[in-house]
């Protein structure tokens, strides 16, 4: 950099003088501007050139020459360091680790048919000591067995696992065919020769065939079986001990198992366990086969490709900073009939303007509404979106909302449907059909092709952007002023002279006088004393001291020694210099805009109403014109490309395209997104929505992320440039079936993921929501459950952060049944049978009262749920036992008007069942069960046991409802006072009245007046002004023709009659 460019670091005052900068801060700014420079050396060069000078306090300012040479600094974008292989080394190891975890978690069904012997599997001739020998084994094979060997070789090339299975469980299937199920699975690495195989068993990965275990061992005994056949000490604790396992199986099933002398004749065997071993390729994973392949493909991508994707904000080491380079601000818009509330609007704002955002909140807070609104916003602004989740229910939950936004031209393509029919697949979609649809829409009455109207709409968005940016600048200026005030507060006590006398000249005068009195006779040599006498220095020092003591009597009175006086005066000079510099900063800030003109606020309110009226038409027009603007040759190229890629057996486009062609594929998909801007699919079906190419979508939205393991989100993040993660950690965690000991071996011993920084990527401990380190925004307004029900989980799980907005009139509460509150207990003492009898009695009462709401019956325990299904079968159609009766885990995603929660906690529980009911990691089950009830929750069980439980969630649930007092609609004492006074004055105020996504404190509906009672702690910002959200909220309210009447709580408390009079006057002026 040129030396003059560093002069841009100094800010200028209104009088075009520079603001002083401290030495340390200046060094830091220089090195930040040019990391190749050393701060103090540049300062020395600037001083040598005469560009800067030093104040008495050590701060530097620009000289007149420096001011004339100053070059203003340009706006500096965020600099993203180019990645190297080291940044992605851990990610590559994680992909292999996750692939192993996925394989171990999914239970494959390993069955071998006798008719397939020597074609799909073979009986290998194993050496005598094969079970205990760790060395590789050379196995010969015959020409008869060659077809099986060829099949095993071809399948192993696709990275599928090869096993030795021993012993075999023989049985006949429904067609009387002999079938063998391997009991112990020995994973093996195999190399192939023309006449032999070299086989090495991976002994640390030996496991039992869990499908065989489930069908042949009672559920209560399965854990004991696993414990009996595993190592119990040393590094291999929890891993399967093959020799012990063989002896255990021989004893338990009375089988003749001799692994050193295998039986090679398996024809016409009776049912039972066979002393034979097979070599075969395991069945492909049913659910995770594509995931494993994509993990392998993605892990092999070069760093510059991975940097383009959302993976770089999670898995890169270190992650990229969560901000865009010079990205223009995007205004969130409301596309749904129900407007967004404050938190939902903030969630949209973050998602549209940051690469990574997280949204959390319990059921009923509008997470799906945020997701659909975000998808519509992305499509409106010409960006593509991918919505995905682990389960189908989350996908189906947004279908109706998405279709309501744009019924004429589908906004989203759904790869999964509610009725089970085939969903959309990207390579099969007819582009010509969409073009024809858009042409029909253009001819329909009411279609907007009014370009002036569209331009006015765009201008209104720009105006709103300017408003947001201006308000941000105002906040920054106010914050700077507050910091200046804090500096003043520190300096004022140290300045003992009148402030109106302070100036640079005054400061220099004091400094000059103080330097004259610095003649300490005790430290000066005799030669110095001679010169002091000759030049009258001592005389001048005395005069300077006398003058300083006259100018500064307060300092003089305390400083008797001349040297002490000198030091304290110099310290005062430093304080005066700081004060003058702060005054210059303050003057610079006061030149900026610090308030919003009333006319601008009025215009913004009018533009909000304008956008609300025309948004749907403008959105449809933008989509139609985007389709029309795609040239014919590009349309044909897209058709040809989709057909060619589909024939190449994708989703693995990276196998077909070289890395250099990925950018071309991204450009093509952008054109494709003009026709199909948004897709929705499950995480394990991503290939239906797009090929596996880096950064195809502008954003991926992952719903129910707290229920999802980490591996499935990697292909989703790879396909997108940014992400929004939605979830609720207080609800369901992922369901992981892998044993902890097996996982510990895979992570720590096989893949060496032992660093503390690797912990947050742990497959067993963390989920897709946790792994994204961004702070989540919580949606706090709850709209689903009755307040009695919501108060329980609000207190127990969400630290009382929720505001319950559920309208009681929309709930189907059971009448004439004696219920006093929405959360009721029916106490049953220590008996599962009596609990079931109580449920049947309750169902009979509901049927007699002709209850027309939807009912669900759930329990934490499978055995209780199974009994309930049997006993409640005759209560259809009031209750559909297949859909409405289940365990808490099986009922996930569902909600009902009335939930019957059967605890099943009795003294007859097994140790495992008792642990499940009270363990801290399982406390989510009570949150899930309770939050499924909209109008009424009836808990049936032993209430006293619940009160004495180790689980706080159970104890809280068992509390008397009166211990959770009813909450009034008033949010503060001031609101309650105003409500009562308005009623006494003859008004009919409505509390917490919903309007444009907000809840008004008190609404006079007929008069269209919003009355707000504001507490200063909540509604004032740190500058003593109304918060930004209050200003924007008032704009929203006035945009629909209402007027806002605001009072501070102190006004209501001290002058309530004046407040009522002001309301009356507002009504008269209507």
N, C-alpha and C positions, 0 to 999 in steps of 0.2 A: 504493500500500500504506500501511496505518497504520504509524506509527512503531514501535508495540509489536510488530508482526509481525517486524521485523528482529531482535528480541531472541531469536527462536527459533534463530538461527544458533549461539548458544552452547550447548554440551553441558553437562549437569549431572553432578556427581560423586555418589557414594553419600550424601554428607552434604548433598546439594542445594545445593552451591556450584557456581559456573560454572567451566568450564575456560578458561584465558586464551587469547586469540587474538592473533597478531601483527598489526601495523598493515596491512601490505601484503596479507596473506591475508584480513583483514577487509574491506578495500576490494573485493577480488576477489569475495568471497562476496556482498556487498551488491549489486554490479552484476550478478552472475549471477542473483540472486533477482529483481531488478527492473532490467532493462536501461535503463529510462528515468531512473534515478537516478545520481548521481555519488557514489562511495564516501566520499570525505573529507568531503563536505557532510553526509551522513547521520550520520557519526561525530560531527561537530561538534554536530548537533542532539541526538543521544543524550546527549552530554556536558552540553549546556545544560539538558536535562530531568532530569539527575541519574540517568540509567538506567545509565551505565557509568562506571568510573574507570580510571585509568592506573597500571600497575605501574612500578617503577623501570626495568625493561628495555624499557619502551615497549609491552608487551602490554596489551590491554584485558580487563577482567572486568566482570561485572554487579554493580551495587550491590544492596543489599536492596530498594530501590524497583524496580530493573530486574527482579529475580527475581520480585517480586510481580506485575509487569505482563507478564511473558514469556508469549508465545503460541507453543506448539510448532508447528513447521512441518509441513504435511501432506506425504505422499509425493508427489513430483513425477514425473509421467509424462514420457516422451520427447516433446519438443515438435517437431512436424514443421512446418516453415515452408511456408506455402501457396505453391504454384508460380505463376509467371507465365510469360508467353510466352517470356521470355529463357531460362528454364531448359530449354526444349525446342527452342530454335532450331537448335542443332547437330543434334539428332536428326532434325529434319525434313529438313535437308540430307543427312544420312547416308542416309535412306530413298531419296531420289532417286538418290544416288550408287550405293547398292547395287542399285537397280533397273537402272541402266545396266550395272553389272558382271555381274549375272545374265544380262542379254541378251547381252552379249559373250561370256560363258563357255559358253553352250549353243549347240551347232552345229545350227542349223536347216537342213533340207533344202529348198532352193528349186528347185522344178521347175515349169515352165509347159507345159501341153499345147496343141498347135496348135489343137485344137478349141475351146479356151476363149478364143481371141483375140477381143477386143472384148466379152467378157462378164465375164471375171475379170481381164484385163489388156489394155493397149493399147500400140501403138507410137507414142510421142509424137513430134511434129515439133519437134525441138530446134534451137535456133539454131546457127549454124556454130561459134561459139567456146564452146559450152556446157561443154567439158571443162576449160577454164582460167578461165572467167569466174565471178567470185564473186558477181555480182549475181543478183537473182531473175529468173526467166524467166516470161513470160506465154505459155501454150500453149493454143491453141484446140483444141476437139475437135468431132467431128461427131455427128449423131444416132445413127449406127451405133455409135459408141464410148460413147454415154451409159450403157448398162448397166454397162460396166466402171467408168466414173467413179462411178456411184451405189454400186457395191460398194466401191470404194476409199474413198469418203466414209463409208459406214456402218461399215466396219471401222476406219477411223482414229478414229472417235468412241470406240471401245473402247481407245484408246491403243495400237493395234498399229502397227508401223513400216511406212512407205511407202518404196519403193526405186526408183531407176532402175538397171536392170541392163544392163551393157555390158562386153564383147561377149557373145554367146550361144554356148553349146556345143550343137550340134544332134545328136540321135541318135534311134534308133527303139527303143521299148520292146518287151517280149516279145509284145505284141499288135500290133506293127508300127505303133504310133501315133507321130507325130512329137512329140518332147519337147525343150524348150529349158531349159538350165540357165544362169542368169546367172553370169558369171565374176567380174566386179567389181561390188560392191554400193555404190551411192551413196545413203546415207540422205537423205531429203528432207522438208522441211516444206511442206505443200500447203494453200493456201486455195482454196475453190471458188466459182465464179460460175456463172451460168446457161449460158454458152457457152464459158467458158475456165477454166484453172487457173493459179494463180501458184505456181511451184515454186522453192524455195531449197534448194540442196544443202548439207548439213552436211559440208564438205570435210575437216575434221579427223577425221571418223568413217568415211571411205571404207575399205573392207576387201575382201579377197578372199573369195569363197564357199568356205569351208573344206571343205565336202562335195565340191565339184567338185575342189578341190586333192587331197584324199585319193584320189579315184578316178582321177585323170588324171596324177598326178605320183608317181614312186616315192618311198617313205618317206624314203630316204636323201637325196633331192634337195629335199625340201619346205622345209627350213630355208634352203637356198641360194636358192630361189625367193623366199621372203619377204624375205631380206636384199637381193636384187637390185632389188626393186620399192618399197623404202621409202627415205625421206629418211635421209641418213647424217650430217647436220650441222644445227646450229641448234636452235631450239625444237621443231621437228617431227621430230627424230631418232626413227626407229622407226615413224613414221606412214607410211601408204601414199601414194606419189607417183603420181597417176593417169596423167599423161603418160608417165612412165618405165615404168609397168606395162603400158600399151598397147603401147609399142615392144617391151618384153621379150616379151610374149605373141606379137606378130607375128613376131619373130625365132625364138623357140623352136619355135613350132608352124607356121611358114611360112604365116601367115594374112595375108590382105589386109585390114588394119584401117585405115580412114580415118574417124576420129570426126567430121570436119567434113562428110562426105558419107555419111550413113547409108543403109542399104538397108531399104526398107519392104516388100519382097516376100519373105516368109519361107516361102511355101508350096512344098512339094515340094523341100525342100533336101536335099542329100546330107549324110552325117555329117561334122562338122567345126565350125570356129569361124565364126560369122556376124557380119558387120559391121552389127549391128542393136542398138537399145536398146529396153527395155521399161519401162513404168511399172506397178508392181504393189504389192499389200500382201503383206508377208512372211508366211510361214506362222507361225501362232501357236506359241509355245514349247511343246514337248511336256511338259516337266517343271516349268517354272517360271512358267507362265502365271498360275496361281492365286497364287503367291508375289508376283509383281509387282503384281497387283491388291490383294492384302491390304496390301502395303507402302504403296501409295498411300492406301488407306482409313485405315490406322493413323496415317500421318503427318498426316492432316487432323483427328485428334481433339484436343479442347481439353485444356489442361494438367490440369484437375482429373480428367479421365477417365484420362489416362496415369498420373497419380499413384497410381491404385488398383492398378496392375499391377506385375508384376516388372520391367518395363522401367525403372522409376524407380530401381532399385538398380544399373543398368548404364549407361543412356544419358542419364539426367537430369544436368544440369550445375548444381550438383554432385550426385552420387548421394545418395540417402537413406541414413541411417545404418542399418547392418545389425542392427536390433533392433526388437522389437515394442513397442507402447505397452501397458504393464500386462498383458502376456500371461501367463496362468497356466502354470506349468511342466508339460510333458507327459512322462510316463514312457514310454520305449521298451519294447516287448514283443517277444518272440520267437515268431513264428508258424510258422516252418519247423522241420523235424525236426532239422536241424543248428543248434545254438544259435550266436548271434553271439559272436565273440571280442571282445577289448577294443576294437580299432580300429573294428570294425563297429558295436559298441554306441555308441561315441562319435560315429560318423558319423550313426547314427539320432538320437541325442540332439540333435546340431546341427541336423539337418534338421527335426526336430519343433519346435524352439524358437527358430530364427532364420529370418528371411525368406530368406536366401541361404546355401547351403552348397556346398562342393566336395569331391569324393572322387576320389582318384587311386590308382593301383597297377597293376602289370603283370597280364597274364592269369593266372588261377588264384588270385587273392587274394580272390575273393568279392564283386566289385562288383555282379554281378547279384543275389546274395543280399541285399545291402543294399537294392537297388532294390525287390525284391519285398517284403521286410520293411517298408520304408517305406510302400509302397502299402497294405499290410494295416493298418499302424498308423493311417494317415490315415483309412481306411475305418472302422476300429474307433472312432475318436474323432469320427466323423460328418463327415469332411472329404472333398472330392472330389480326385481325382488324375488327372493326364495323364502317361503315360509315352511318350516319343518318342525317335527316333533317326534318323540319316540313312539307315541301311540296314535292310533287312528282317530280317537275321540277328539283330541285337540284340533285335528285338521277339520273334522266334521263340524266342530263348534263354530267355525268362522264362515261356513258356506253361505248361510242365510244372510249374514251381514254383508258379505262381499257381493252377493248378487243384488242386494238392495241399492248399492252405490251406482251400478251401471247395468240395469237389466237388458238394455238393447244390445250392448256389445260387451261380452263377458270380461270382467277385470282380471280374473284369475283362472288358471287351469288347475283342476284338482286331479291328482294322480290316484286318489282313493275316494270312493263314493260311499254314501250312507247305505244305499241299497245293495252294496256288494258287487255291482256291475263294474266292468273294466273302466278304469279311469283314463285320463289323458297320458300320452307318451310323446315326448318332444319330437321324436323322429317320424311320427305318424300324423302330425297335425296338418290339416289342409289349409295352406296359406290362401288358396284361391277362394275358399269359403269365407274367410274373414274379409277378404277384399270385396266380395259380393255383398256381405253384410253391411260394410261401411258405405257402399254405394247406395244401398236401399235406404240407410239412415239419412244420407244427404238429401234424398228426395222427399223425406217425410216432413209433414207440417210441424213447425216449431223448432226445426233444427237451426242452430245459430251459426250463420256464416258472416255475421256482422263484424268485420275487422275493426272498425272503430271501437265497438263494445269490447272486443278482446284486448285491444290496446289499452283501453281505459282500465280494464281489469288488471293487466300487467302493471300499469302505472300505480294502481292502488297497492299492489304488493310491494313495489319499490318504496312507496311512501311508508308502508308499515316497517320495512327493513330499516329505512332511515330513522324512524321513530325508535326502534329497538337500539340501533347503533348510537343515536343521540342520547338516549337515556343511559346507555352504558357509559358513554363519555361523561355525562353529568355525574353518575355515581363515582367514576374514577376521580373526577375533579373534587367532589365532596370528600372522598376518602383522603385525597392529598391534603385538602384543607384541614381535615381532622388531625392528620399527622403533624401539620404545621402548628396547629394549636397545642399539640402535645409538646412540641419542641419549645414553643413559647413558654409553656408551663414550667419546663425545666430551666430555661435561661433567665426568666424574669427575677427569680429570687437572688440571682448572682449579680444583677446589674443595680448598682447603688446610685446611679445618676439619673436625672430626668430623661425619659425616652426621647423627648422632642429635641434634645441637644445632640443626639447621636448622629454621627456621620463618618464617612471615611476619613475626612480631614481631622476630625476630633480624635479618632482612633490613632491616626498616625502621629498626632501631636503628643498623646500620652505615651506612645511607644518610644518616641524620640527622647522625651524627658526621662523616662525610666532607664534607658540605655546610658544616659549621662552619669547616673549616680552609681554605676556598677564599678566602683573603685574600692575594693576590699584591701586595705593597707596590710593586713596580715599575710596576704598571699602574694603581694607584689615585690619584685626584686628592687635593690637599691638604685639600679639604673632606671627602672620604670618610675621610681619615685622622683628621681632627678628631672626626668622629662615631664612628669605631672606638674612639678613646681614651675619649670620653665614655661610651659604652655598654659598655666593657670587652670589645669584640669580639676584640681580639687575645689577650687573656687566655683567653677561652673557646676560641679556635682552638687555642691552645697545649695547653690541657687536653684538647681533643678529639683532638689528634694523639697526645698521650701515651697516652690510653685506647685509641685504635686500635692503636698499636704494641704495647700490652700484650695486646690481644685477638688480634691477628694478627701474631705474631712473625716468621713466614716472609716475609710480604709486607714487613714493616717492615725486615727485614735487607737486602732488595734495593732498597727505595725510600728513598733518603736525603733527597730533596727532598719537602717537604710536598705540593706540587702533584702530584708523581708518585704519592705515597701515595694522595692523594684519587682520582685517575683509576683506579688499580688496585683500590681498594676498591669503587668504583662498578661496575667491570667484574665483580668478584666478586659483587656484588649481582645483576647481570643473570643470572649463571650460577646463583645460588641460586634466583632466581625461575623460571628455566627448569626446574631440577630439581624444584621443588615442583609446577609445572604438570604435568610428566611423571608425577610420583607420583600426581596426581589422575587422569590418564588411565589409568594402570595399574590403579588401584583400580576404576575404572569397568569396565574390561575383565574383571577377575577376578570381577565379579558375573555374567558371562555363562557359559553352559555351554561347557566346554572338553573334555569327554570324553563318549563314548557309553556308557550303562549296559549291562552284560552281558545283562540281561533283554531289553532292546530289540533287541539283536543277535539273540538267540535267536528272538524273535517274528518279526523280519523274515525270517529263514531259513525258518521255518515257512510264512510267507505266500508266499515265492517258490515253494515246493513246491505250495502250494494253487493259485496262479495257473497254474503249469505244467499242472496236472491239468485245470483247468476252462476254460482260455482258449478252446479251439476251440468248446466248447458255448456259452459266453457270447457269443462273436463271432457265431455263427449266430443266436442268439436276438435279439441287438441288431439285426441286419439284418432279420429277419422282423418284429419289432415296429416298426422304422422304416418298413417298407412298409405295414404295417397302419395306422399312425397318420396316413398321408396321407389327408385327407378325400376323399369321393367327388367333390365338386365340383372340387377341385383336380386330381384324376386326369383328369377330363373336360377341364378347361382345358389340361392338358399335352398330351393327345391332339390337341385342336383346334389348339393353338399349333404343335406339330411339323408337322402337315399344312399349316397356313397358311404357315409359314416355308419348308417344303420347296418349296411352289409358287412362292415368290418368288425362286427361283433363287439361294439363298444358297450359299456361306458369308458373303456380304456383308450381314450383318444390319444393319450401320450404315447401309446405303443405304435400308433399309426403316424402321427405327426412328429417331426423333429421339433426340438425346443424353439428353433428359429421361426416356426410357423404358428406358435401359440398366440402371438400378437395378432396374426391374421385371423385366427379362429375367434379371438375376442371381438374383433371388429365385425365379423360376420354375425356373431351372436347379438351384438348391439342392434343390428338391422332386424334380426329375428325378434328382438324384444319390442319392436314397434308393433308387431302383430300380436305377440303374447308377452306382455310386460311382467306378469307375476305368476308364480307357480307355488303349489302347495303339495307336499308329499312327506311321507315318513322318512326318518333318517336312514333306514335300511333300504329305501327305494329311491334314493337320489338319482340313480341312473335314468329313471323315467322322466325326470324334470330337465336334465341337461347332461351333456357329455362331461367327463371328468377332466376339465381344463381350468387352469388357474385364473381366478378373478373374472369369471363370466358375468356374475351378478354384481350389481353395485352394493347390495346388502343382503345378508341372510338373517332371518329372524328365527331364533330357536325357542320354541315354547315348551313349557314344562321341563325346563333344563335341569331342575333339581332332581328330577326322576330319572335322568339319563346318565349313563356312564360316560367317561371322557372319550373313548375311542371313536364312537359313531359321529361325533361332531367334527372330527378332523377333515373328512371329505367335504363336509358342508362348508367349513371355514375356508378350505382350499378353493372352492368354487366362487368365493365372494371376496370383495375388497374391504367391506366393513361388516359389522355384526351388531345385532341387538339380542340380548339374552334375557328371557323372561322366565321367572320361576318363583317358587316359595319354599325355602329350605325347611319351614316348619311343617310341610306336608310330606308326601311320600319321598323316601330316598330310593336310589336305584335298587333293584332286586338282583343281587349277585350270589350265585350258587357255588362259586369256587371256594375251596377250603383255604383257610388262612395260611396253613403250613405250606401248601402247594404254591400259593402266591408269594410267600416270603422267599421260597427257593428261586422262583422265576425272577423276582425283582433283584434280590441282593446277591445271589450266587451266579445266576446265569447271565444277567444283564448289567450287574455291577452298578445299579442305581442307588448308591449309598450316601451321596452328598445330602446335606440338609436342604439345599435348594431343590432337590428332586422330590421332596416330600409332598408338595402341593399337586404333583402329577400322579400320586399313588392311585392305582386302579381301585383298590378296595375302600379307601378312606374318603375319596373325594368324588365329586360329580361334575357335570358339565357347567353347572352354575358356579360352583366354588372356584374352578380353575381359571375363570375370567376374573382378573384381580381388580377391575374397576368397581368403585363404590356404587351400590344399587340405589335407585330412586324408588321410594316406597309409595304405593298407591294407598291412601288412608281412608277413602270414603267407601263404605261398604253398603251394598244395595240388595243383598240376597236374604239374609236371615232376620227373624224377629229380634228385637233388641235384647230380650231375655237370653236368647241363645248366643247372640254375638258377644254379649258382655262376658261370657265364660271364656271363649277363646281369645278375646281381646285382652283380658286380664292375664291369662295363663301363658299365651304364646306371643303376643304382640305388644307387650308392655304398655297397654292402654293408649296406643297411638291411633287406633281406629276411630272414625266418626261414623256412627250407624245412621244411614240415610234411608233405610228400608221403610216403604210406605205401608203401614199396617193394613190399610184397605185392600191391598193387592194380595194379601195372604189368605189361604184357605184354612182357617182355624176350626177345629172340631167343636161344634156347638152341643149344648145340653148334655155334656159328659162330666161336668163338675171340675173341669180344669180351671185353675185360677191364674196360672202363668204358662208361658210358652215352653218352659223347661220343667217337666214333672218327673217325679220318681214314683215307682211302684216297688216297695221294699219286699224282697223275698229272702228268707233266711237260709243261706248255705245249701241250696238245692237246685241243681240244673233242671230236674224234672218239674219242680214247682215254678221255675222261671218260664219254662215252655208252656205250662198250663196257664200262667198269667198272660202270656202272649196270645194264646187261643181265646181267652176270655175277652181281652182287649179287641181282638179282631171281630168277635161276635158283637160287641157293643158298637163298634164302628159301622158294621153292616146294618145293624138295627137302626142306627141314626142316619143311615143313607149318606155317609160321608163320601163326597165326590172328589176329594183330593188324591194325589198320587202318594202311595205308601211304600216305604222301604223298611226291611227288617235286617239288621246286621249284628254281627258279633265278632269279637276278636279271634275266636277259635273256630277252626274248620269243623270239629266234631259237633259243636253247637249249631253251626250253620247247616250242616247236613241233617241233623235231627229236625231242625225247624222246617226245612224243605219237605220232609216227610209228613210232619204234623200239620202243616198249613196248606197242603195240596188242595183241600176242599174249599178254600176261601177265594177261589177265582169267581168272577173277574175282579173282585176287590183287590186281589193280590196275585200277581203272576210270579209264582215261586222261582221260575228259571231266571227272571230278570230282576226281581225285587227282593230276593232273599239271598244273602251272601255274607262272606267275611268282609271285614273292613277293607282289606287289600283287594278283594275281588270286586268291591263296589266302587272302586275309584272312578272319578270322572262323572259319577251320577249324582243327582240331587232329587229330593222328593219334598212334597208339602209336609208330610209327617214321617219322621224316622223313629222306629222302635229299636233302641240300642240294648241288646241283651248281653249283660256283662259276662255271665258264665264263670265268675270267679268264686270258687267253692273250695272247701278243705280237701277235695278229692283231686285237685290239679296235680299233675306230675311236676317234678322239679323244673323241667324245661318249660312247661306251660306257665308256671308261676313266674319264672324269669321273664318270659315273653310279656307278661301282663304288667310288670313293674319296672323293667330295665329302662334306663335313661335313653338308650338309643331307640327304644320303641315307643316313646311317649307321643310320637306323631299320630299313633292310631286313634287317640281320643280327640285330637284336633280334627282329623279326617272325618271321624264318625259324627261329631257334633255339627261341623260346618256343612254337612250334607242336608241338614234339616232347614227348611225355609220357615214354616209356620209353627211347628210344634215338634219337640223332642221328648220322647218318653223313655226314661232309663229304667230297665227292669233288672234287679239284682240285689245283692246283699249290700245295703248302704253302709252298714257299720263296718264291714270289711273294707269298703272303699275309703271310709274316713280314717281307718287305721293303716292304710296302705303306705308303702315306701315311696310310691309315685306321687309327686305333687299334683300332677294332672288329674289323677283319680281323686285325691283328697279335695281338690278344688271343685271337681264335678259333684262331689257328694255334699258340698256345703248347702245349707238352707238358702233358698233363693232370696230370702229377706236380707241375708248378709251381703247380697249384691243389690243395693238399693236401686230403685227405678231412677233413671236419669231424665231430667226435664229437657224439653226442647231448647230451653234457653242455654246459651253457651257461656253466659257470665251473669253475675248479679245485676249488672247494669241493664242487660237485655230483659231480665225478669222485671225489674222496676219499670222500664219503659213499656213493656207489654201490659202490665196491670194498669198503668196510667192511661194508656191509649184506650183500653177497654172502658175505663171509668169515664173517659171523654167522649164515649159514644162511637168509637171506631171499631172495626172488626179485623184486627191484625192477624195475619197468618205467620206462624213461626217457621223458620227454616223452609221457606217457600222456594221450590226449584225454578230456576230461570236461566236460560242460555248456559247450562252446565255449572251454574253457581247456585248457592243456597243463601237466600236473603235472610238477614237476621229477623226482620219484621217487614211484612209486605201488606200494603193496602191495595188489594188486587183491583178493585173497581176504579180507584183513583190512579193506579199505576205508579205508586210511590214506594221506593225501596228505602227503608229506615235502617241505618247501621249504627250500632253502638260499639265503638272501637276502644280497646285497651291500648294504652300507649306502648306497652312492652311488646305487643304483637304487631301493631299496625304502623309503628314509627320505625324508620331505619335509623342507622347510627348518626345521621345528620339532623335528626329531629323532624324529618319530613315523612309524608306518607310513602309506603313502600310501592315499588314499581307495580306489583301485582294488583294493589288496590286501584291504582290509576287505570290499568288495563281492564280490570273488572268493571269499573265504572263506565268505561267506553263500551264494553259489551252490553251492559244493562241499558244505557241510553240509546244504543243502536236499535233496540226494539221498542222505542217509544216510552220508556220509563224515565222517571226522575229519581235522583239519588239524594237522600237527606242524611248526612253523617253527623254524629255527635261523639265527642270524647266521653269516656266513662265519667271523668271528673265533672263534666257539664251535667250529666244525668244525675249524678250523686248530689251535686250542690245546688243545681237550679232546674229541677225537673219540670216545674211549671213553665219556665221559659222555653224549654225544649218542646213541650206539647203545643205551646203557642206558635212556635216556629213551624211545626207540622201543620197546624190548622191554617196558617198563612200560606204555606205551600199548596195546600188543597184549594184554597180560594183563588190562588193565582193560576190555577190550571187552565 
